[in-house]
Amino acid sequence: ARIKFKTLVLAYQAVKGSAPTYLLKIFKPYTPARPLRSATSGRLAPPPLRTCASRSRLLSVLAPRWWNDLPVEVRTADD
């Protein structure tokens, strides 16, 4: 639970723009190809999938997955 919390704090900082630049490069905001209502839901784009099983434990894979699982009210909160 502690690792998940710390990961989500880093994702929050990246979404709000207060994270270091190397984290801003890892976490990309979700931008749909066409106008959708979900465009303003504060989602993160998951990285492209690869077949390696150990890749599923990387920060760049887990953080967007956990962030997108949060309720919209939490993802779009100011503070």
C-alpha angles and dihedrals in degrees: 000000000000093000091049091050093050091047092051091049089055090048090050091051090049093050092049092045098242096109125100116273094254089060092046087058092052098048113058121185117241112255115180120219091239133026109286134165089240091065090089097043094099096243125162122226113242116230119253112284121251128185098242110113094209090058090072089072096057121115091236090058103037099044096059091044094051093040093053090049091061118097116266091246090060095043093051097041117126098217 
